[in-house]
Amino acid sequence: MNILPITSLDDERVTVFSKLTEAQLKNRLHPADGLFIAESPKVIRVALGAGYQPVALLCEKKHITGDAADIVARLGDVPVYTGSRELLARLTGYMLTRGVLCAMRRPAERMVGEVCGHARRVVVIDGVVDTTNIGAIFRSAAALGMDAVLLTRDSCDPLNRRAVRVSMGTVMLVPWTWVSNDFHELRDLGFKTVAMALTDNSIPLESAVLKQEPRLAIVMGTEGDGLPKETIAQTDYVVKIPMAYGVDSLNVAAAAAVAFWELGKKH
């Protein structure tokens, strides 16, 4: 074990936890050097189990022999920086969930064909920027049997710290990558696209025609305005979730869970 106490807010060894923004961690100019932060012992265990490479751990003193003892034991020579709960909160700007953060290498970006080659049900996240919603969609995708998650470039990074935490680490389990806004890669792979939107042409989510499609891509839109008209116009189906009490829409994460359950049943 490589346990390294810290006592100063200016300790340069923990810059990755204290000073780098999400954009700086991602390192767009040198993606091979990109990092992300996994938060909480449970999420870190999922990441390690999925083969992600740790580069540093930040841990409250009490968790080194407590909640994170098994993680510390797995890290070998990876530096484990430790201090009091108060110091780590001041260092990072927030209270650590269960007192542990782990900086990890970002995986190389994958091609759509690689991620979806054998998939039958996938979700496309179109322009969703809320980290909580991204994490919740991934968690539902994993729990309800989606084969992959695709995101348009204007969506939130799934490896954002909060998105990773809300997903309970499922962003490391469900295959995902970025996709173009015109979905041509999906059409080339034989997918029919399903826009989740309330329009005059929308069909009910439980329509039999949807269950009969061998490959479906479920397209979910932004939290406020939903999917753009241009996106809806290019999809094969426009689908609505029947609702009661005059409610016209659900939060995107809730709508995604309902859609995954219904359209993934046969799969």
Disulfide bonds with the S-S distance in Angstrom:
none
